[in-house]
Amino acid sequence: MERPTRPVLQIVLWTAAAAGALLLGLTAVGSIGSDLAGTQTQPLSAEQVDARLAQQTATAAPPAPAPRPAPAAAPPVVVQAGSAGNVLARCDGATPRIVSVNPAQGWEREDDSDIGPAEVVFDGDDVPDVRVVLSCAGGVPSGRVVSVPED
């Protein structure tokens, strides 16, 4: 008579694996609340927390004064360029800075090395170009809009 060793071996191995997984799970659950060395830590009561905070506050150095915040930059202002679009600009002191240029439909921003850092030229089809020259007065940008005839 032959012995059914293969099914018995499978059952034994499955039982051993299940027991190992159960033991590992119980060990993990049991280690909750302990540190890496395995020592148990007890939660502090409200009185113990207050006492430790008072002790740390008494021994702590006085806090350094908070740094003064930098003055907030003025928000950008929309400078209209007529039907050509608009320019979003801000002032750094008395110097105008271009934040963005938004041409209207049918217009585009002209990129030319002859254009100054505080100027924007809008190029339109079959119409004169529009030049916006930015300036700052009292920290507020404004623009002078000039029509530029076609070359």
GUNUKOL-319604 format. One line per field, with one value per residue (C-alpha): x, z, y; residue in one letter; residue number from 1. Coordinates in nm, 4 decimals. Each point is the difference from the previous one (the first is absolute). Layout:
# residues N
east	c(X	...) $
up	c(Z	...) $
north	c(Y	...) $
type	c(a	...) $
seq	c(NUM	...) $
# end
This chain:
# residues 151
east	c(0.0000	0.1345	0.0029	-0.1442	0.3073	-0.0414	-0.3399	0.1122	0.3200	-0.2032	-0.2323	0.2947	0.1738	-0.3217	-0.0610	0.3579	-0.0322	-0.3325	0.1443	0.3034	-0.2228	-0.2159	0.3071	0.1402	-0.3329	-0.0300	0.3583	-0.0702	-0.3176	0.1785	0.2786	-0.2406	0.0710	0.3628	0.3112	0.2597	0.1761	-0.3249	-0.0495	-0.3535	-0.0893	-0.2943	-0.1992	0.0312	-0.2917	-0.1176	0.1702	0.3301	-0.0190	-0.0669	0.2898	0.2445	-0.1122	0.0403	0.3479	0.1049	-0.1458	0.1886	0.3352	-0.0438	0.1672	-0.2275	-0.1018	0.1855	-0.2009	-0.1853	0.1509	-0.1896	-0.1816	0.1191	-0.2336	-0.2473	0.0547	-0.2782	-0.2293	0.0344	-0.2210	-0.1617	0.1043	-0.2380	0.1451	-0.3258	-0.1265	0.3510	-0.0196	0.1400	0.3170	0.0202	0.2675	0.1331	0.2435	0.3261	0.0496	-0.0057	0.0809	-0.2888	0.0164	-0.2035	-0.1726	-0.1808	-0.1219	-0.3439	-0.0609	-0.3592	-0.1181	0.1694	0.2956	0.3365	0.2856	0.2854	0.3417	0.2607	0.3335	-0.0818	-0.2852	0.0907	-0.0500	-0.3043	-0.1621	-0.2284	-0.0869	-0.3117	0.0042	-0.3321	-0.0832	-0.0706	-0.0157	0.2643	0.2010	-0.0775	0.2851	-0.0554	0.2655	-0.0222	0.0863	-0.0489	-0.1485	-0.0410	0.0677	-0.2849	0.0761	-0.1637	0.0479	0.0073	-0.1513	0.1355	-0.1020	0.3053	-0.0443	0.0947	0.3444) $
up	c(0.0000	-0.1013	0.2335	-0.1064	0.1005	-0.2402	0.1295	0.3587	-0.0686	-0.1598	0.3007	0.2417	-0.1970	-0.0286	0.3757	0.0759	-0.2293	0.1584	0.3502	-0.0971	-0.1437	0.3144	0.2223	-0.2060	0.0178	0.3764	0.0462	-0.2081	0.1924	0.3282	-0.0905	-0.0489	0.2757	0.0453	-0.1424	-0.2186	0.2984	0.1057	0.3212	0.0783	0.0193	0.1920	-0.1211	0.2106	0.1949	-0.0556	0.3240	-0.1069	-0.3385	0.1697	0.2418	-0.2805	-0.2078	0.2975	0.0631	-0.3631	-0.0083	0.3177	-0.1360	-0.3588	-0.1154	-0.0863	-0.3643	-0.2447	-0.1330	-0.3161	-0.3143	-0.1423	-0.3142	-0.3199	-0.1298	-0.2372	-0.3617	-0.1567	-0.2043	-0.3764	-0.1909	-0.3391	-0.2484	-0.2963	-0.3505	-0.1727	-0.2380	-0.0179	0.3419	0.3414	0.2064	0.3588	0.1741	0.3471	0.1414	0.1773	0.1512	-0.2967	-0.2534	-0.1921	-0.0486	-0.2534	0.1603	-0.3103	-0.3390	-0.1250	-0.3657	-0.1201	-0.2781	-0.3274	0.1790	0.1098	0.2094	-0.2127	0.1069	-0.1034	0.1553	-0.0462	0.2510	0.3501	0.3158	0.0997	-0.3447	-0.1844	-0.3684	-0.1291	-0.3682	-0.1817	-0.3567	-0.2333	0.2891	0.1601	0.2815	0.3564	0.2379	0.3776	0.1962	0.3714	0.2861	0.3773	0.2112	0.3731	-0.0383	-0.2489	-0.3615	-0.2871	-0.3733	-0.2828	-0.3134	-0.3341	-0.3490	-0.2134	-0.3786	-0.2125	-0.1633) $
north	c(0.0000	0.3420	0.2906	0.3362	0.2021	0.2893	0.1278	-0.0467	0.1980	0.2805	0.0174	0.0078	0.2772	0.2026	-0.0339	0.1078	0.3047	0.0984	-0.0386	0.2111	0.2753	-0.0061	0.0235	0.2893	0.1866	-0.0479	0.1217	0.3121	0.0791	-0.0593	0.2406	0.2891	0.2481	-0.0991	0.1586	-0.1720	-0.1560	-0.1645	0.1954	0.0967	0.3688	0.1257	0.3003	0.3130	0.1364	0.3569	0.1082	-0.1564	0.1740	0.3364	-0.0531	-0.0867	0.2987	0.2330	-0.1397	0.0517	0.3509	0.0972	-0.1218	0.1196	0.3198	0.2880	-0.0118	0.2178	0.2903	-0.0848	0.1470	0.2910	-0.0998	0.1570	0.2651	-0.1501	0.0869	0.1988	-0.2205	0.0157	0.2423	-0.0527	0.2692	0.0119	0.0271	0.0821	-0.2677	-0.1542	-0.1662	0.0760	-0.0147	-0.1217	0.2087	0.0809	0.2529	-0.0776	0.3409	0.2352	-0.2733	-0.1584	-0.3778	-0.1956	-0.2982	-0.1235	0.1156	-0.1012	0.0867	0.0161	-0.2293	0.0970	0.1611	-0.1328	0.1289	0.1246	-0.1223	0.2529	0.0895	0.3716	-0.0248	0.1199	-0.2098	0.2079	-0.0034	-0.2383	0.0165	-0.1732	-0.0915	-0.0280	-0.0941	0.2947	0.2476	0.2209	-0.1604	0.1041	0.0877	0.0096	0.1874	-0.0823	0.2335	0.0058	0.2766	-0.0554	-0.3725	-0.0443	-0.0903	0.1811	-0.0057	0.2469	-0.1554	0.1204	-0.1072	-0.0833	0.0308	-0.2996	0.0074) $
type	c(m	e	r	p	t	r	p	v	l	q	i	v	l	w	t	a	a	a	a	g	a	l	l	l	g	l	t	a	v	g	s	i	g	s	d	l	a	g	t	q	t	q	p	l	s	a	e	q	v	d	a	r	l	a	q	q	t	a	t	a	a	p	p	a	p	a	p	r	p	a	p	a	a	a	p	p	v	v	v	q	a	g	s	a	g	n	v	l	a	r	c	d	g	a	t	p	r	i	v	s	v	n	p	a	q	g	w	e	r	e	d	d	s	d	i	g	p	a	e	v	v	f	d	g	d	d	v	p	d	v	r	v	v	l	s	c	a	g	g	v	p	s	g	r	v	v	s	v	p	e	d) $
seq	c(1	2	3	4	5	6	7	8	9	10	11	12	13	14	15	16	17	18	19	20	21	22	23	24	25	26	27	28	29	30	31	32	33	34	35	36	37	38	39	40	41	42	43	44	45	46	47	48	49	50	51	52	53	54	55	56	57	58	59	60	61	62	63	64	65	66	67	68	69	70	71	72	73	74	75	76	77	78	79	80	81	82	83	84	85	86	87	88	89	90	91	92	93	94	95	96	97	98	99	100	101	102	103	104	105	106	107	108	109	110	111	112	113	114	115	116	117	118	119	120	121	122	123	124	125	126	127	128	129	130	131	132	133	134	135	136	137	138	139	140	141	142	143	144	145	146	147	148	149	150	151) $
# end
